[in-house]
Amino acid sequence: PLAGGDTSSLAKPVLRYLWYVASYTQQEKQNIHCLQTFMPALNTLPDIHSTRQAIRHGETSASNELGRSIAIAESPACAHVWRQTRFDAARGEAALADHANATVRNGFSQPLAGLAISVKDLFDVAGEPTPAGSLALADAPAASIDAPAVARLRAAGGVLLGRTNMVEFAFSGVGINPHYGTPSAWDAQTGAAVGSPHAPHVPGGSSSGAAVSVATGAAFVGLGSDTGGSIRIPAALNGIVGFKNTARLVPTTGAVPLSTTLDTACAMTRSVRDAVLAHEILSARAVVRSPAPLASYRLAVAGNLFLDGMDTTVARAFERSL
């Protein structure tokens, strides 16, 4: 569009992005090349499926993609997103994935093909404490093994970039953490921060850091949990896909609980087809797709209660989606 087409739809997000960048401190400006070089263009955030195709055709590699993920993870867009990172180990794992991918003809040794994932701070990762966004557990003993959800993603070829920030003990849908800072919402659809540096928008919670890690392009899958909206809310506020599967399909063992009967381990992704893939990995089952056309389904829509007081912009988007 910038080469001669209609630019009106791009003007607002581009100006918002420039305003955001102009407000950076001098130290942040020194790192802005990370955003300019590695942040995805408007509406072109690549998902797992398209990136695997690019790897298959020799257009990129797991190591190259990991380099982009790390550059974004270290950029101002991911401020307060990470509780702990493991970039050096991730580089080694991506290199191994490249070797494995090269030995498989017309496919991949693992479905995630060595691409970056992030893990919410309430899941056990072997050798690391599990603070769940709290100071109270900051000095907890290190976990001896990965939580099953983490282990399944890693066994499927996911390269763990790091642990993501969250609401303390997952006890809010807003996304604020008073101890470790609060990530700013990032719109994956426009590739820009939501709000401004002086008035950023909340990312939603409790899987706040996981959502921003996916929306910015740092991670392809953000493992989180959902009890009363902790995947769906941040996914909505960051323009990505959040899927809360049926409880108990994915083991919650090795995760700090909020509600032992309602907690659900699930993920956020960049596309619906990636959400299906992530769910198949996490639940260790194949998703059977219905052949029925979409028009054959009936939807029940609550005309009040959940829609009362809705922001007009959100209301328009909701009606348009219906």
N, C-alpha and C positions, 0 to 999 in steps of 0.2 A: 504493500500500500504506500509506503514512503517513496517508492520509485515513480509515483504518478497517479496512484489510485486515490480513493476517498480516505482521507486521514482524520475525519471528524471523530470517528469512534476511538481513535488512538490518542487523541489530544489530551483528554483528561488524565488517563493513567500515566502517560509519559510526563506530563507536567507535574503530577503528584510525585512521581519517582524523582524528578529533578529537584523538587522542593525538599524532598527527604534527604537527598544526597548533599544539597547545598548547606544543610543544617548540621552536617557532621563536624566533629572536632578535627583538629589537624591530624591527630593520630589515626582517626578513622579514615580520613582522606588518603592517608598513605596506603591503606589497605583496599581502597575502593576499586583498584584494578581487578580484584577478585570478583567483584560483582559484575563489572563491565565485561570481563573475559568469560566468566563461567555461568552467570545467571542465565536461565533460559529466556528466549524471546517471548513476546506476548503470545499467550495461548498455544505455546509449542512445547510445553513441559513433556519430555519424552517419558513413556512408561516402560515397564519391564519388557513387554512384548516387542515394542518397536526397537528398544535398545538391544535386545537379544538378536533381532534381525540384523541390526547394524554390525554386531559382533560377528555374526555368521558370514556376512558379506565382506568382512575384513575392513570395515569402515571405522571401527573403534575396537577397544579391548576392555576387559574388566579392569585392568590397571589404569588405563586412560580415564575410564568412567570414575574410578575411585579417586583419581587425582582431582577431577572436577568436584566430586562430592566433598572432599576434604577442603578444597579452596572455598567452597560455599559455607561449609561448617565453620570455618575460621573467619568468615566475613561478618560485618556488622549486622547483616540480616539475621544471623543466628545468635545474637547476643542473648545470654541467659537461657539458651536452648539446652546446653549440655551440662550434665553434672559430672561426667567423666568421659574422656575420649581415649581411644586406643589406635591412633592413626598408624603408628609403625607396624603393629601387629596386623592391622588391616591391609597394609601394602603387601606384606608377605603372603597373606591369604589370597589376595587378588592375583598375585603372580602365579600362585599354584592353580588358581581357577583358570587362568589363561592357558597354562600348560595342559590342564585337563580338557578344556574346550577344544584345543587344537588336535587332540587325539580322537575326537568323536566326529564322524562324518555326518553332515546334514543334521546336526542336533547339538545337544549340550549334555555334559555329564551330570549336571544338576539343574533343576528348573530355574533357580535364581541366578545361575551363571556367574557367580562372583560379584554381584552388585550389592551396593551398600544398604544396610538396614540399621534401624535404631531401636533401642529397647527402653521402655519406660522404667523409671528408677525404682519401681516396686517389684521387679522381677529379679530373681536370683541369676547371677552370672558367676560362673566358677572363678574363685580367687578374688572376688570383690564383695564388699559389704552391700547390703540392700537397705538404704536409708529411707526409701519411700518419701523423699522430699522433706524429711524432717531432721532437725538437729538431734532429736532424742535417739535416733538410730545411727547417727553418723559414725560412731565407733563400734558398731555391731560387728561380730565375727564375720569373716569372709565366708561366702557360700562355698560349699564343697563341690557342687555340681550345678550345671545350668538348670533353670526351670524347664519343664518339658516344652513349653511354647518357644522358649529361646533355642533349645536344643533342636527342635524340628526345623526352625528357620535356618539355623546354621548348617544342619545336615543337608538341607535343600540347596546349599550353595550361597546363602546369604552371608555377606561379610559385615561383621558387627563394627560399626563406626564408633558407637559409644552409648552411654546411658543418658536418657533425656530427662529434663526437669519436669516437675509435675506439681500439682496442688498437694500440700502436705497431707499425707495419708489418704489422698484421693477424695478429700471431703469438700469438694465444691465443683460447680460446672463453669466457673468464671475463668480460672486459670492463674490466679495470683499466688505467688509464693513469697512470703515476707523474709525468708531466710536467704534464698539463693537468687532472688530477682525474678522478674516476670517477662517471658518472651513477648515480643510484639507480634500481633497478627500479621500474616503475610498472605496476600491474595495470589494464589497459584494461577488464577485465570488471567491476571494482568501482569504478573511478575513484579509487583510493587507492594510496599508496605501499606497497611491499612491505617489511615490517620496520618499523623505527622510525628517527628521526634519529640515534639513538645506535648502532643496529645495523641499518643498511640492507642490503638484499640486493643482490648484484651483478646487473647488467643482462644479463649474457651478452655474448659478443663473437664476432667482433671488431667487428661493426657495432653497438656499444653505443648511441651517441648517436642513430643512425638509428632504432633500435627505440623508445627512450624518446620521441623526437619524435613518433612515430606513436601510441604508447600514451597519451600525455597529451592528444592532440588537437591538437598544434601543427602537424603535417603530415599530409596524407592519404596520401602515398606517401613512404617512406624508401628512397632508393636506397642499396644496399650491395653487398657482394660475399660470395661463399661459396666456400670452398675445402674446408674440412672441417667446416662447420657454422656459419659466421659470419653467416648469415641465419636459419637454422632455430633455433639455440640462443637468441639474443636474442628472437626472436619467441615462442618457448615461454615464456621467463621473464618476458615482459611481456604475455601474453594477447592477442597479435595474430596475423596470418597471415604466415608467411614461406614463400616459394616459391623453391626452387632449380631453375631450369630446366636443360635439357640444355646442357652446356658448348658454347660457340662459337655458340649461337643469338643471343647478344647480344655485340657486339664488346667486347673488353676493352682496346682501344686507348685510350691516355690515362688508364690506371689504373696505379698503382704495383703491381707484381706481388708476390705471395707465391710462387705456383707458376704458371709460364707454361702448364703443361699441365692444371692442375686448377682454376684460378681461374674463377669464373663471376660475371658482373654480373647482379644480380637485385634484387628489391625486397621490402619489407614493407608491408603494407596493413592496413586495419581489417576487411576482410571477404574471403571467398573470391572473390566476384564482382569485387571491386576488384583482387584478385591476377590474375585472368584479364585484365582490362583493362590493368593495368600491364605484364603479360607481352606482350600483343599490341603495345603501344606500343614496348617495349624491343626486341622481336625483329622488329618490322616484319612481322608475319605474323598471319593470323587463326587463332584457336584453333578447331578443329573438335571439337565436343562429341559424345561417343558417345551413341547413343540407348539403349544397354543399361542396364537397371535396376541399381542398386547391388548388389542381392542376387545378381546374376549373376557378380560378381567374386569371385575367390579371393585371400585374403591370406595371405602367409607370415609368421609371427610367431616371432622367435627367443625361445625360452623361457629362455635364459640369456645369458651374455656381456653384451649391452647392457642386460639387465634386472637383473643381479646388483647388489645393494647399493642398489636404488632406494628413495628415500624413500617412506614408506607413503602419504602424501598424493598424491604423484605416481603411485604404483602404482594407487591407487583411481581416479584420473582417467583413467589409461591404460586400465584394464580397462573402465571405463564407456564410454569412447570406442569401444573395440572392440565 
